């Protein structure tokens, strides 16, 4: 029964993460293409330059915060004496928080590029994509991050099999 719950937690996590990755990409793509070749004109109000710096600083701050927040959550899981299902559940919560923060960052990057046409938002978005790809959950990553051994490791690696 425990392995079925773990599999359900993992599959839900994997689905939600993929959705959070997929949604902001088209928004940024349209904004980026528009910034390179303005075929579509948006009636955007003039925004003071202060908000450009503030927005870029906010994006960088969220990227740094998400990293340290996730690492802290992983350390708490490693140091706790939880059974495997609880570990996977806590990992899932930490990962979802991480991806919500990355999701917000990617949408802020699209908005910042649209409003200010600042290349810094493109660099921040590329960095966000790197974190998206490095953070995407997989059984191997769960084993490595949670430092699982023996039977716990085997149960998680079984998640690789579909069906």
For each residue, the residues with C-beta under 8 A, 3 or more apart:
1: 4 5
2: 5 6 83 84 85 155
3: 6 7 155 158
4: 1 7 8
5: 1 2 8 9 85
6: 2 3 9 10 84 85 88 155 156 159
7: 3 4 10 11 159
8: 4 5 11 12
9: 5 6 12 13 85 88 89 92
10: 6 7 13 14 88 92 137 139 142 159
11: 7 8 14 15
12: 8 9 15 16 92
13: 9 10 16 17 92 95 96 137
14: 10 11 17 18 137
15: 11 12 18 19
16: 12 13 19 20 96 99
17: 13 14 20 21 95 96 99 136 137
18: 14 15 21 22
19: 15 16 22 23
20: 16 17 23 99 100 102 103
21: 17 18 24 25 99 132 136
22: 18 19 25
23: 19 20 26 27 103
24: 21 27 28 103 106 107 110
25: 21 22 28 29 106
26: 23 29 30
27: 23 24 30 31 106 107 110
28: 24 25 31 32 106 109 110 113 125
29: 25 26 32 33
30: 26 27 33 34
31: 27 28 34 35 110 111 113 114
32: 28 29 35 36 113 122
33: 29 30 36 37 39
34: 30 31 37 38 39 40 42 114
35: 31 32 38 113 114 117
36: 32 33
37: 33 34
38: 34 35 41
39: 33 34
40: 34
41: 38
42: 34 114
43:
44: 47 114 115
45:
46:
47: 44 51 52 115 116
48: 51
49: 52 53 116
50: 53 54
51: 47 48 54 55 115 116
52: 47 49 55 56 112 115 116 118
53: 49 50 56 57
54: 50 51 57 58
55: 51 52 58 59 108 111 112 115 116 121
56: 52 53 59 60 112 118 120 121 124
57: 53 54 60 61
58: 54 55 61 62 108
59: 55 56 62 63 105 108 109 112 121 124
60: 56 57 63 64 124
61: 57 58 64 65
62: 58 59 65 66 101 104 105 108
63: 59 60 66 67 102 105 124 127 128 131
64: 60 61 67 68
65: 61 62 68 69 101
66: 62 63 69 70 97 98 101 102 105 131
67: 63 64 70 71 131
68: 64 65 71 72
69: 65 66 72 73 94 97 98 101
70: 66 67 73 74 94 95 97 98 135
71: 67 68 74 75
72: 68 69 75 76
73: 69 70 76 77 90 93 94 97
74: 70 71 77 78 91 94 145 146
75: 71 72 78 79
76: 72 73 79 80 90
77: 73 74 80 82 87 90 91 94 146
78: 74 75 146 147
79: 75 76
80: 76 77 87 90
81:
82: 77 86 87 90
83: 2 86 87
84: 2 6 87 88 148 152 155 156
85: 2 5 6 9 88 89
86: 82 83 89 90
87: 77 80 82 83 84 90 91 146 148 152
88: 6 9 10 84 85 91 92 142 156
89: 9 85 86 92 93
90: 73 76 77 80 82 86 87 93 94
91: 74 77 87 88 94 95 137 142 145 146
92: 9 10 12 13 88 89 95 96 137
93: 73 89 90 96 97
94: 69 70 73 74 77 90 91 97 98
95: 13 17 70 91 92 98 99 135 137
96: 13 16 17 92 93 99 100
97: 66 69 70 73 93 94 100 101
98: 66 69 70 94 95 101 102 135
99: 16 17 20 21 95 96 102 103 132 135
100: 20 96 97 103 104
101: 62 65 66 69 97 98 104 105
102: 20 63 66 98 99 105 106 128 131 132 135
103: 20 23 24 99 100 106 107
104: 62 100 101 107 108
105: 59 62 63 66 101 102 108 109 124 128
106: 24 25 27 28 102 103 109 110 125 128 129 132
107: 24 27 103 104 110 111
108: 55 58 59 62 104 105 111 112 121
109: 28 59 105 106 112 113 121 122 124 125 128
110: 24 27 28 31 106 107 113 114 121 125
111: 31 55 107 108 114 115
112: 52 55 56 59 108 109 115 116 118 120 121 124
113: 28 31 32 35 109 110 116 117 118 121 122 125
114: 31 34 35 42 44 110 111 117
115: 44 47 51 52 55 111 112
116: 47 49 51 52 55 112 113 121
117: 35 113 114
118: 52 56 112 113 121
119: 122 123
120: 56 112 123 124
121: 55 56 59 108 109 110 112 113 116 118 124 125
122: 32 109 113 119 125 126
123: 119 120 126 127
124: 56 59 60 63 105 109 112 120 121 127 128
125: 28 106 109 110 113 121 122 128 129
126: 122 123 129 130
127: 63 123 124 130 131
128: 63 102 105 106 109 124 125 131 132
129: 106 125 126 132 133
130: 126 127 133 134
131: 63 66 67 102 127 128 134 135
132: 21 99 102 106 128 129 135 136
133: 129 130 136
134: 130 131
135: 70 95 98 99 102 131 132
136: 17 21 132 133 141
137: 10 13 14 17 91 92 95 141 142
138: 141 142
139: 10 142 143 156 157 158 159 160
140: 143 144 157
141: 136 137 138 144 145
142: 10 88 91 137 138 139 145 146 148 156
143: 139 140 146 147 148 153 156 157
144: 140 141 147
145: 74 91 141 142
146: 74 77 78 87 91 142 143
147: 78 143 144
148: 84 87 142 143 152 153 156
149: 152 153
150: 153 154
151: 154 155
152: 84 87 148 149 155 156
153: 143 148 149 150 156 157
154: 150 151 157 158
155: 2 3 6 84 151 152 158
156: 6 84 88 139 142 143 148 152 153 159
157: 139 140 143 153 154 160
158: 3 139 154 155 161
159: 6 7 10 139 156
160: 139 157
161: 158
162:
163:
